[in-house]
Amino acid sequence: MAGGVAPHPDVESPLVASSVTWDALRQLAGFRAEKGCAISLFIDLDPSVSPTPGHAQTRVHSLLDEGEKRSDGAKQTHEQRLGLKADFERIRQFFNEEFQRDGARGYAVFCAGLDNLWQTVGLSEPVPDEVKVSRELYLAPLVPLVGRGEGAVVAVVGREQGRLYRLQAGRLDEVANLFEEQPRRHDQGGWSQARIQRHTDVLAKDHLKDVGEELETQLRRLRYPRVIVVCPEEMRSEFSEVLAGDARNAIIGWTTAKAHASPVELLAAAMPVLEEWRERQETDAVERWREEAGRNGRATSGWEKTLEAASDARVDCLLFQEGVEHSACVCPACGRVSLEGGRCPLDGTEMEERDEGLDLAVHRVLAHGGQVLALRHRRDLEPVGGIGALLRF
């Protein structure tokens, strides 16, 4: 994952992903500690909150102390208690000796030594400080990042340029560079000038095809993330024509930048395009939800009905307002989630109450192949508890 995977002594993580994408999130959601417990730690690295490494380190130590106190009373075997103690120490060691901020505005660590899990994740946006100890990983803070372009590709296209970058942890990392120097046109007239111009145009078109093929290759490798193209306006249609349909459909917007712009400058040019796309995504989803809910169609409103639908694998897209939370109950045997406790209606197991109802819903939806969208701009779900869903059936 972005931010790197630091090796736990004698431990190899079974989860390996390059960024916080839907595939990576589903992979994390599928993890369940069988031998011990898993620690999920999130730290806010926004400069206004963590101006120096020392500030972040102090808060990490405080979170870890809090996590250890919470886990003291849990039912654990002697081996599990020792494993959890070693995991807390491993995280301390990482932040004391190995941690590199590298422009990240938030950071997450997932650790379960007895189950061979160690993942560090640099994040593109701030997240609230939090530590959780459970059999499953705490993933709700990552959902807004997936829906907001983390992992997107920025393609810089010109007659000579062909640079591809990927948005990871708040920065652009280069994944391909197809620079091809072209012959220069000159001002001499006659047949020679015309032939040179035609030859130059053919080479430039061939270059665009090469860039387009490389973009398609990278998109297949990365499982088709969203794409922002940075190129002169007069080149947009020409570049679009050389792309296959899947690559063309992955483009969410176009913008321009000065020649030889740095990755920082390219990111500044791409972010308004991403933000416009995010708002469109929210508006489209919310309007669909309003229409379906208004006619009692394929939609749920509020926690009770939404948790029930998530447990029944009926949710196509879970919608929630950023920052919303509610306690819920989960069956430790089958994973069914409900607003009320008591015995599980499926297997009779006594359900356990958890504070993290949203995370429980996210896990169920991802496990059944659904999508999750955190709403930042629209407030339409506030009257129904801040949560709802579009349904498959």
N, C-alpha and C positions, 0 to 999 in steps of 0.2 A: 504493500500500500504506500501511498505518498507519505514521505517522511521516513521510509525505510523499515526494514525488518531487522532488528538487532537480535543476534542469536542468544537465546537463553542457554546457559551451560548444559550440554548434553541433551538439548531439546531442539527439535525442528518443528516449526509451526505447520499444521496441515492446511492453513488458510493463507493463500498468496494471491494478492490482487494489486493492480497498479494504481488504482485510484478509488475514490468513493463513488462507485457507479451502482446501478441497480443490480448487476450481476454480483458485485462485491458485497453489497448489502444482503442479498439473498444468501450468499455463502456464509456470511457472519450469522445471519438469522438461523441457519441450519445447524449451527454449533450448539451442542449441549454437553456440559461437563459430566462425564460418567464416573470418574474416579475421585474428583475433588470438586472445588468451586471455582468460578471464574470471577476475576476482578475487572470491572470496567471503570476506567478513570478518564475524566474530561477536565481540561484546564483551559481557562480563558487567557489568550495571549494578546488580546487587544492592547496596543501601546498605552492607552489611557488607564488600563488596569494593571498591566505587567510591563512597565517601562524598561526594566532591566532583568537579566537572568536571575538575579537574586530574589526579586519579587516573586517570580514564577516558582522558584525553588521553595521559598517559604510557604507558599500556598499549597504546593504539592505535598510537602511534609505534613501540613495541617490536615489535608484531605486523607492522607494515608493513615494518620493517627485516628481520625474519625472512623474510617473504614474498619480498622482493627477493633475498635471499641464496639461497633455494631455487630461484628461477626463473632465476638466472644461468647455470646449466649446461644449461638446457633447449635443445633444438633449435628455434631461432627465426630468422626472417628479420630483416633490419635494421629493416624497418618494424614488425614485431611487437615487437621489443625496445623501440623508441621508443614504441610505443603502450602497452606495459605500464608503462614508466617514467612516462608521462603519467598513466596510471590510478592508480598508487600516489600520485603527487603530488596528483591530484584528490581522493583520499580524505583525504589529510593536510589539504588546504585545507578540505574539508568539516568535519572535526572541529575545526579551528582557528577557523573563521569562521562556520559555518552551523549546526552541530549544536545541537539543543535536546533536552534529556532528556525533559521533559514527562511525567514519571511512569513512563516505560518502565523495565522491570527488565532488559531485554536489548535488543540492537540488532544489526541485520544490514545490510550494504552489499553490493550486487552491482554490479560495474562491468566493462564491456568496451567501451571507447571506440570501437575500430575496428568493432565490431558494433552500435553505437548503443544500448548498454544502460547505464542508471544507475537503480538502485532503492535506496531507503533504507527500512528496515522497523523500526518500534518494536515491541518484543515484550512480552507480558504476563508472561513468566517469565524468570528468569535462564538464560543459555546459557554454556557454556564458551568462553573466549577461543580463537579459532581463525582461521587464514587459509589459504586454499587457492587455488592457481592451476591452472586446467584448462580444457579446452574446454567442459565442462559446469559448472553451478552446484552447489555443495555444499549439499544440502538436509536432510540427516539431522537437524540440530538443530531444524528447524522442525516436524518431524512430531509430536512430543509436544504442541505447542501446538494443532495442528489437532484432535487427538483429545480435547482438554480444554476445548473450549467457546469458543476464540477465534472471534469473529464472531457469538456468540450474541446474541439479542435479549431485552432485559428490557422487558416491557410492564407499565406501571403503570396500573391500571384502577380507577376509582371512579365514583360517580354524576356527578361533574363532571370528574374527571381522565381523561386519555387520553394518557399520555406514552410514547413508544417510544425506547429506547436500544439502542445496539449496543456490545458488549464488544470493545474494540480496544486493544491495547498496555497492558493492565492498568487501563483506565479505561472509564467509560460515556460514549459520545458520543450526544447527542440526535439522533434522525433524524425525529421528528414530535411535535407537541404539539397535542392536540385538547381543550383546556380549554373546557368549556361550563357557565357558571353556571346553576344550576337554581333555580326558585322555592322559597322556604322554606315548609315546613309550619308551621302554627301550631296553637294549642290551642283555637281556637273550635270549638264543636260544630255539629251540625245538618248540613243538606244542603250548605251552602256548604263546610264542612270536608271532607266526603266527596268533593265534586267536585274540590276543590283537590288532595286526595291522589291521586285517580285521574289527574288531569292531570299531576301531578308524576311519578307512576310511568311514565306514557306517555313523557314527555320523557326520563326516565332510561333507559328501554329503548331509545329512539331513539338516545340518546347512545352506549350500549353497541354498538349496531349500527354506528354511525359509526366507533367505535374498532376494532371487529372488521374492518370493510371496509378501514380504513387499515392494520391489521396484515397482512391478506391481501395488500394492494398491496405493502407493503414486503417481505414474505416472497418474493413472486414476483420482485421486483426483485433481492433478495439471494440468490435461488436456494435458498430454504427452509433457513435455518440453524435451530438449536435455539432454543426459546423458554422463558423463565421468566416466569410471570405473577405480579405483585405486586398483590394485591387482598384485600379482606375475605373471610373464609371464606364468609359467607352469599351472596356474589356469584359464586362460582366456577361453579356450575351454570348460572346465568343467562347469564354471559358465554360459557361453553363452547357453549351452545345457539345463539348467534348466529354462530358461526364455521363456515366451510366445513370439509370433512373434512381437507383437506391442512393447513390452519392448526391445526386441533385436534390432528392427529397430530404436529405439530412441537413441541407443548408437552411438556417433559420434567419439569416440576414447578411447584408453586405455593408461594408464601410470602406473608408479610405484612410491612408496615413502617408506621411512623408517618406520619400525614398530612404532606404537603409534605416528605418525606424528600429529602435531597440525593443527587446521584449517588453520592457516596462511601458514604453510608448504604445506598442501594439495592444497591450492589455487595456490601456486607458481608452483606446479607440474601440475595442471590442465590447467593453463592459456595458455601454449604453444599449448596444444591440441585444445583449443577453438580457438586460433588465426589461426591455420592451417585450421580448419573447416570454419572459417569466410572467409579466402582467397578462399577456394574451392567454397563456396557459391557465392561469387562475380564472380569468373571466370566462373562458370557454367551459371549464369544468363546473364553475359555480352556476352558470346559466343553465347548463344541462341538469344539474342537481335541483335547481329551483323549479324547472319545468316538470321533472319526474316527481318530485315531492309534492308539487302543487296538485297533481292529478292522481296521487297515491300509486305512482308507477314504480319503476325500478330504482328506488332510493330509500335511504333511511335517514332519520333525524334523531339526534340525541344519543346518549351513551347506551341505554339499554338495548334498543333495536340494532344499533351499529355493532356492539360487541357480539350479539347473537348472530348477526349475519356474517361477521368475521369468523366465528367459530364454525359456521356451517359452510364455509368456502364459497359464499355467495357474493363477496365484495370484489368488484372490478377495480374501483378506485376509492381509497379511503381519503377523506378530506378532513383537515382539522386546522383550527386557528393556531398559529405559532404561540407557544407558551401555555396552552391549555393542558390541564391534567385532572385526573379523577381516580379515586381508588377503585379497585375491581377485585374479583375473586377468580382464581384459576384452579383447575383440577390438576394436581401433581401427576396424575396417571396418564390422562389423555390430552391435557393442554386446553381443554375447553374453557372459555372465558365468559364470565357473567357479572352483572352488576350486583347481584345478590349472592350470598353465601349458601351454606347448607351442603347437601350431598349432590354430587354431579348427576344430572339426569341420564347420562349415558352409562356410567359404570358404578355409581353409588359411592365413589370415593369422596371423603370430606374435602371441600374446596378450601383453598388458602387465600386469605386476603392480602393484597399487595397495594402499595401506594401508587405504583407505576401502571395505571390502567391503559394509558396511551401506548406504552411500550408493548404491553401484552397484545393490544389490538394490532400494532405494527407487525409483530412476529407472526400472528395468525394470518394476516393478509399476505405478507411476503411468502410464507410457507405454501400458500395456495395459489401463488402466481399472480396476485393482484398488484396494483400500483398504489403509491401513497403520495399525497400532495399536501404540503404545508402551506397554508394561506398567509401571506404577509400583507397584501394590498386590499383584499376583500374581507369584509366583516359580516357577511351574510349569515354565517353559522352561529353568531353570538347568541341569538334568542333560543337556540336549541342546545346550549351547553358547549358550543364550539366544535362540535364533531358531527359528521354525517358520512354517507357513502353513496356511491353509484353502484348498482348491483348488476350481476350477470343475469340473474333470474329471481 
